[in-house]
């Protein structure tokens, strides 16, 4: 009995000591919860693009065990589709989901982090971001606007677009009103066309009513869902203007700096997961829907003539040079981009391109 009493008292003593140590321990589990908002350029839950924003929010909540919850708003629900940049910059919204070429009016160099005509594809631009200076240059630029950017998706090589007349020569682009953003729009303007910036949800109506003569969007999967085959006759490739368009997640920098390190790591990880997920979905679906467009809806699939592509390439170089001449930071980014592109394409000649022979087997 004495032995049992001794053990009982000893056990209570250990428990009390353990409890006291726990209370005094500096290892306090972080319990603060964050309820943040994300506005996007896309219609609510829009296939792949809007879904990517939804999944990002889901992944962040899961990885943080509910410590961070993000309410996602489609374009126009909280702010206009093209008002994302300012909403996040001012801190009215913590997150934004868009594409950086929409912000050329804020800083010309933003365009280089989305798509460069005749530039790098998705694999190459990811190499520039993660294995080169691309992401650092992007962060330095956005820091001037109280923003932190992350690559969060890629469309892969896009299509050249939908047209209501055949493009036999570059002269057929003169007077053409086309929905085309970014640097591609500036190249079209050099060819005598007019670039029109229209949010995704308004494209079909404008094309159907003749407000625009042509449009590009993404690729066969999206184009099928958007129903462009009902409003235009000819479907052209390749997507010279957007060979690998990057989608972005931006965070208000002051809010970002206030986060604990583990939540910052979770956001970075979710953005990287988004980057892989989006490209994978587009690549997996595009050919299936291209065949549906051709076989079920009898879409006329046409390749842009070599002479047109050659002229557009010439105009593209002129546009890039003009931007670099006017804006010092654009000059810095473009020089780095083009050097990386040249180096990686040399490797591509003996890697991916060297395997092109397999297509003829």
C-alpha positions as CSV (number, residue, x, y, z in Angstrom):
1,X,0.0,0.0,0.0
2,X,2.9,2.4,0.8
3,X,4.4,1.5,-2.5
4,X,1.1,2.4,-4.3
5,X,0.8,5.7,-2.5
6,X,4.3,6.6,-3.4
7,X,3.7,5.9,-7.1
8,X,0.5,7.8,-7.1
9,X,2.1,10.9,-5.6
10,X,5.0,10.6,-7.9
11,X,2.7,10.5,-10.9
12,X,0.8,13.5,-9.8
13,X,4.1,15.3,-9.3
14,X,5.3,14.5,-12.8
15,X,2.0,15.6,-14.4
16,X,2.1,18.9,-12.5
17,X,5.7,19.5,-13.5
18,X,4.8,18.8,-17.2
19,X,1.8,21.1,-17.1
20,X,3.9,23.9,-15.7
21,X,6.6,23.4,-18.3
22,X,4.0,23.5,-21.1
23,X,2.6,26.8,-19.8
24,X,6.1,28.4,-19.7
25,X,7.2,26.9,-23.0
26,X,8.1,29.5,-25.7
27,X,6.8,27.0,-28.4
28,X,3.3,28.4,-28.7
29,X,1.2,27.0,-31.6
30,X,0.2,29.9,-33.9
31,X,-3.6,30.1,-33.9
32,X,-4.3,33.4,-35.6
33,X,-6.7,33.0,-38.5
34,X,-6.6,35.0,-41.7
35,X,-9.7,35.7,-43.8
36,X,-8.4,37.2,-47.1
37,X,-10.0,38.0,-50.4
38,X,-8.9,37.3,-54.0
39,X,-10.3,39.2,-57.0
40,X,-9.7,37.8,-60.5
41,X,-9.8,38.9,-64.1
42,X,-11.9,35.9,-65.0
43,X,-15.7,35.2,-64.8
44,X,-16.6,33.3,-61.6
45,X,-15.3,29.7,-61.6
46,X,-14.3,30.1,-65.3
47,X,-12.9,26.8,-66.6
48,X,-9.2,26.3,-65.8
49,X,-8.4,30.0,-65.2
50,X,-11.1,30.7,-62.5
51,X,-10.9,27.1,-61.4
52,X,-7.2,27.6,-60.8
53,X,-8.0,30.5,-58.4
54,X,-10.5,28.4,-56.6
55,X,-8.1,25.5,-56.2
56,X,-5.3,27.8,-55.0
57,X,-7.7,29.0,-52.2
58,X,-8.6,25.4,-51.4
59,X,-5.0,24.3,-51.2
60,X,-3.9,27.2,-49.0
61,X,-6.7,26.4,-46.6
62,X,-5.9,22.7,-46.5
63,X,-2.1,23.2,-46.0
64,X,-2.7,25.8,-43.3
65,X,-5.2,23.6,-41.5
66,X,-7.8,26.3,-41.8
67,X,-5.6,29.1,-40.5
68,X,-6.0,31.0,-43.8
69,X,-9.2,31.1,-45.8
70,X,-9.5,32.9,-49.1
71,X,-12.8,34.1,-50.6
72,X,-12.4,34.2,-54.4
73,X,-14.4,36.7,-56.5
74,X,-14.7,36.6,-60.3
75,X,-14.2,39.6,-62.5
76,X,-17.0,42.2,-61.8
77,X,-18.1,40.6,-58.5
78,X,-16.0,42.7,-56.3
79,X,-13.9,44.9,-58.6
80,X,-13.9,45.2,-62.4
81,X,-12.1,42.4,-64.3
82,X,-9.3,44.8,-65.2
83,X,-9.2,46.5,-61.9
84,X,-7.4,43.7,-60.1
85,X,-4.0,45.4,-60.0
86,X,-5.2,48.5,-58.3
87,X,-7.4,46.6,-55.9
88,X,-4.5,44.6,-54.6
89,X,-1.9,47.4,-54.8
90,X,-4.1,49.6,-52.5
91,X,-4.8,46.8,-50.1
92,X,-8.6,46.7,-50.6
93,X,-8.1,43.1,-51.6
94,X,-5.2,40.9,-50.4
95,X,-4.8,38.6,-53.5
96,X,-5.2,39.0,-57.2
97,X,-5.3,36.4,-60.0
98,X,-4.7,37.6,-63.5
99,X,-2.0,38.0,-66.3
100,X,0.6,40.7,-66.1
101,X,0.3,42.0,-69.6
102,X,-3.0,43.7,-68.6
103,X,-0.9,46.2,-66.6
104,X,1.2,47.7,-69.4
105,X,-0.3,51.1,-68.6
106,X,1.1,50.8,-65.1
107,X,4.6,49.7,-66.2
108,X,5.6,48.6,-69.7
109,X,7.9,45.8,-68.4
110,X,4.9,44.0,-66.8
111,X,4.2,42.6,-70.3
112,X,7.4,40.5,-70.4
113,X,6.3,38.4,-67.5
114,X,3.2,37.1,-69.3
115,X,3.9,36.6,-73.0
116,X,6.5,37.8,-75.5
117,X,5.7,37.3,-79.3
118,X,7.9,34.6,-80.7
119,X,9.3,34.2,-77.2
120,X,9.8,31.3,-74.8
121,X,7.3,28.5,-74.4
122,X,6.0,27.4,-71.0
123,X,8.9,25.1,-70.1
124,X,11.4,27.7,-71.1
125,X,9.8,30.6,-69.3
126,X,9.5,28.5,-66.1
127,X,13.2,27.9,-66.4
128,X,13.7,31.6,-66.6
129,X,11.6,32.2,-63.5
130,X,13.0,29.4,-61.3
131,X,16.4,28.8,-62.8
132,X,17.3,32.3,-64.0
133,X,16.6,35.9,-63.1
134,X,13.0,36.1,-64.3
135,X,11.2,35.9,-60.9
136,X,13.6,38.3,-59.2
137,X,13.2,40.9,-61.9
138,X,9.4,40.5,-61.7
139,X,9.4,40.9,-57.9
140,X,11.7,43.9,-58.1
141,X,9.3,45.6,-60.5
142,X,6.1,44.8,-58.6
143,X,7.7,45.9,-55.3
144,X,7.4,49.4,-56.7
145,X,3.6,49.0,-56.6
146,X,3.4,47.3,-53.2
147,X,2.9,43.9,-54.8
148,X,4.5,40.4,-54.6
149,X,4.0,38.3,-57.8
150,X,4.1,34.5,-58.3
151,X,3.8,32.4,-61.5
152,X,0.5,30.5,-61.0
153,X,-0.3,28.9,-64.3
154,X,0.5,28.7,-68.0
155,X,-1.7,28.2,-71.0
156,X,1.0,26.6,-73.1
157,X,1.3,27.6,-76.8
158,X,-1.9,29.4,-77.8
159,X,-3.8,29.5,-81.1
160,X,-3.4,32.5,-83.4
161,X,-7.2,33.1,-83.2
162,X,-10.5,33.2,-84.9
163,X,-11.1,35.3,-88.1
164,X,-14.0,36.0,-90.3
165,X,-11.8,36.3,-93.4
166,X,-8.8,34.4,-94.6
167,X,-5.3,35.8,-93.9
168,X,-3.3,35.3,-97.1
169,X,-0.9,38.1,-96.7
170,X,0.0,40.7,-94.1
171,X,-2.1,43.2,-96.0
172,X,-5.2,41.3,-94.8
173,X,-4.4,42.5,-91.3
174,X,-4.8,46.1,-92.3
175,X,-8.0,47.6,-90.8
176,X,-8.6,44.4,-88.8
177,X,-10.2,45.0,-85.4
178,X,-9.0,42.2,-83.2
179,X,-9.3,41.4,-79.5
180,X,-5.6,40.8,-78.6
181,X,-3.8,42.0,-75.5
182,X,-0.2,42.7,-74.6
183,X,2.7,42.9,-76.9
184,X,0.8,41.0,-79.6
185,X,-1.6,43.9,-79.9
186,X,1.2,46.3,-80.5
187,X,2.6,44.1,-83.2
188,X,-0.9,43.9,-84.9
189,X,-1.0,47.7,-84.8
190,X,2.3,47.9,-86.7
191,X,0.7,45.6,-89.3
192,X,-2.2,48.1,-89.7
193,X,-4.7,46.4,-87.5
194,X,-6.4,47.7,-84.3
195,X,-5.9,45.9,-81.0
196,X,-9.0,45.9,-78.8
197,X,-8.8,44.9,-75.1
198,X,-11.9,43.1,-74.0
199,X,-12.4,41.0,-70.9
200,X,-13.0,37.3,-71.5
201,X,-16.7,37.4,-70.7
202,X,-17.4,39.9,-73.4
203,X,-15.5,38.5,-76.3
204,X,-18.1,36.2,-77.9
205,X,-20.8,39.0,-77.9
206,X,-18.4,41.5,-79.5
207,X,-17.3,38.9,-82.1
208,X,-20.9,37.8,-82.9
209,X,-22.1,41.4,-83.3
210,X,-19.2,42.5,-85.4
211,X,-17.7,44.9,-82.9
212,X,-14.5,43.1,-83.5
213,X,-13.4,41.2,-86.7
214,X,-11.3,38.6,-85.0
215,X,-10.2,37.4,-81.6
216,X,-7.6,35.3,-79.9
217,X,-8.2,33.7,-76.5
218,X,-6.3,30.6,-75.4
219,X,-6.6,27.3,-77.2
220,X,-9.1,24.6,-78.4
221,X,-10.5,23.6,-75.0
222,X,-11.4,27.2,-74.1
223,X,-12.4,28.2,-77.6
224,X,-14.8,25.2,-77.8
225,X,-16.4,26.1,-74.5
226,X,-16.6,29.8,-75.5
227,X,-18.4,28.9,-78.7
228,X,-16.3,31.0,-81.0
229,X,-16.9,28.5,-83.8
230,X,-20.4,29.9,-84.0
231,X,-19.2,33.5,-84.6
232,X,-16.1,33.1,-86.8
233,X,-15.2,31.0,-89.8
234,X,-11.5,30.4,-89.7
235,X,-9.3,29.1,-86.9
236,X,-5.6,30.0,-87.3
237,X,-2.4,28.7,-85.8
238,X,0.3,29.0,-84.5
239,X,0.0,31.4,-81.5
240,X,3.0,33.6,-82.4
241,X,1.8,36.3,-80.0
242,X,1.5,34.0,-76.9
243,X,3.8,31.0,-77.1
244,X,3.5,30.3,-73.3
245,X,1.4,32.7,-71.4
246,X,2.0,33.0,-67.7
247,X,-0.9,33.5,-65.2
248,X,-0.1,35.4,-62.0
249,X,-1.1,35.5,-58.4
250,X,-0.2,38.8,-56.8
251,X,-0.3,39.6,-53.1
252,X,-0.4,43.0,-51.4
253,X,3.2,43.4,-50.1
254,X,2.4,45.0,-46.7
255,X,-0.1,42.2,-46.0
256,X,2.5,39.6,-47.3
257,X,5.2,41.0,-45.0
258,X,2.8,40.6,-42.0
259,X,2.4,36.9,-42.5
260,X,4.3,34.3,-40.5
261,X,7.0,32.5,-42.5
262,X,5.1,29.2,-42.6
263,X,2.0,30.8,-44.3
264,X,4.3,32.5,-46.8
265,X,5.8,29.1,-47.6
266,X,2.3,27.6,-48.0
267,X,1.3,30.4,-50.5
268,X,4.5,29.9,-52.5
269,X,3.9,26.2,-52.6
270,X,0.2,26.5,-53.6
271,X,1.2,29.0,-56.4
272,X,3.8,26.5,-57.8
273,X,1.2,23.7,-57.6
274,X,-1.2,26.0,-59.6
275,X,1.5,26.6,-62.2
276,X,1.9,22.9,-62.9
277,X,-1.8,22.1,-62.6
278,X,-3.0,24.7,-65.1
279,X,-0.5,23.8,-67.9
280,X,-1.2,20.1,-67.4
281,X,-5.0,20.6,-67.8
282,X,-4.6,22.7,-71.0
283,X,-2.2,20.3,-72.5
284,X,-4.4,17.3,-71.7
285,X,-7.5,18.8,-73.2
286,X,-6.5,20.8,-76.2
287,X,-6.1,18.1,-78.8
288,X,-9.4,16.4,-77.8
289,X,-11.3,19.6,-78.3
290,X,-9.5,20.6,-81.4
291,X,-10.7,17.3,-83.0
292,X,-14.3,18.1,-81.8
293,X,-14.1,21.5,-83.5
294,X,-12.8,20.0,-86.7
295,X,-15.0,16.9,-86.9
296,X,-18.2,18.0,-85.2
297,X,-18.4,21.6,-86.1
298,X,-16.4,21.6,-89.4
299,X,-14.1,24.4,-88.3
300,X,-11.5,25.4,-91.0
301,X,-8.2,25.0,-89.3
302,X,-5.5,27.0,-91.2
303,X,-1.8,27.8,-90.7
304,X,-0.7,31.4,-91.0
305,X,1.4,31.8,-94.1
306,X,5.2,31.8,-93.6
307,X,5.3,35.3,-95.2
308,X,2.9,36.6,-92.6
309,X,4.8,35.1,-89.7
310,X,8.0,36.5,-91.0
311,X,6.6,40.0,-91.2
312,X,5.0,39.7,-87.8
313,X,8.4,38.6,-86.4
314,X,10.0,41.6,-87.8
315,X,7.4,43.9,-86.4
316,X,7.7,42.1,-83.0
317,X,11.4,42.9,-82.8
318,X,10.6,46.5,-83.6
319,X,8.0,46.7,-80.9
320,X,10.4,45.2,-78.3
321,X,13.2,47.6,-79.3
322,X,10.9,50.6,-79.0
323,X,9.7,49.7,-75.6
324,X,13.2,49.1,-74.3
325,X,14.4,52.4,-75.7
326,X,11.8,54.3,-73.8
327,X,11.8,52.5,-70.5
328,X,15.1,51.6,-68.6
329,X,13.6,48.7,-66.6
330,X,12.0,47.2,-69.7
331,X,15.4,47.4,-71.4
332,X,16.9,45.5,-68.4
333,X,14.2,42.8,-68.4
334,X,14.2,42.3,-72.1
335,X,18.0,42.0,-72.3
336,X,17.9,39.2,-69.6
337,X,14.9,37.5,-71.3
338,X,16.5,37.5,-74.7
339,X,19.8,36.2,-73.5
340,X,18.1,33.4,-71.6
341,X,16.0,32.6,-74.6
342,X,19.0,32.4,-76.9
343,X,20.9,30.1,-74.5
344,X,18.0,27.7,-73.8
345,X,17.0,27.5,-77.5
346,X,20.5,26.3,-78.3
347,X,19.9,23.4,-75.8
348,X,16.5,22.9,-77.3
349,X,18.0,22.2,-80.7
350,X,19.6,19.0,-79.4
351,X,16.8,18.1,-77.0
352,X,13.1,18.6,-77.8
353,X,13.6,19.7,-81.4
354,X,16.0,16.9,-82.2
355,X,13.1,14.5,-81.3
356,X,10.8,16.0,-83.9
357,X,11.7,13.2,-86.3
358,X,9.5,10.9,-84.2
359,X,6.4,12.6,-85.6
360,X,7.1,11.1,-89.0
361,X,7.4,7.5,-87.8
